């Protein structure tokens, strides 16, 4: 399991750019992870999306998520109100 730490959002932070991801026929994997803040506390309701697709999910009360059948070369975008990556 991968733990991702996100920081509180500040209006002076640069905004993430939107770019497309060309999905190739590669191995599909299940991605499991946990999103926590800078103090190690779980972030409930964070959105995790696969860039360039409509595939996504949200974290549960423990900050955990699962995305099934994701291209192994995919890039994930994680966002939550009041936080930045």
N, C-alpha and C positions, 0 to 999 in steps of 0.2 A: 504494500500500500504506500502511496506517495502522499506526503503531507505538504500542502501548499500554504504558505503564509501570505496574507494580504494586509496591507497597511491602510490606515484611515485616509480617506480622500481629502485632498486639499485643493482648493480652486486654482492654485498656482501650478498644479501638476499637469504635465502634458497629457493630452487625451490620446488613447490608443488609436492607431490608424486602422482603417477597414481595408482589408485586402482579400482577394479571392484565393482559394486553395484548390489547385487542380488535383482532384481525387483520381489516383491511378488504381489499377487492379492489383492490390497487394494483399498481404495477410490481414485478416480482420481479428481484432483482439477485444477483450472486455477490459475497460479501464475502471479501476476502483481507486478512490482517493478520499482525502479528508481535508477540508479547508478550515484553517484556523487563523486567528488574528495575531498581531505581534506579541501578544501575551500568552499565546498557545490556547486561547479559548475558541471553541467551535463557532463557525459562522453559519447560522441557520438561514436557509432561504437564498444562499448564493446561487447564481446561475452559471452553469458550465455548458458551453456550446462547442461544437466541432466547427472550426472556422470554415467558411465556404459551403456549409450545409445548413439544413434546418434541424439537425439532430442536437438535442440538448436535454438537460435535466436540472434539478435543483438539489441543494444539500438538505439533509434531514436535520433534526434537532442536535445531532452530534457532529454536524458539519460533514457527514459522509455522503458520497455519491457513487453511482455506478452508471457507466455508459457501455452498452453492449454493441458488439459488431462495429467497432471503430477501426478505420484504416490505421495500421501501425505507424504510418508516417504523418498522421493527422496532427494538427496544432489545436490545442484547446484554449478557449478564452474563458476566463473566470471573472465574474463581476458581481458586485453587491452594492446596494445603496450605502453611501458613506464610506466606502473602501476603495483602494486602488491596488493594483498588482505591483 
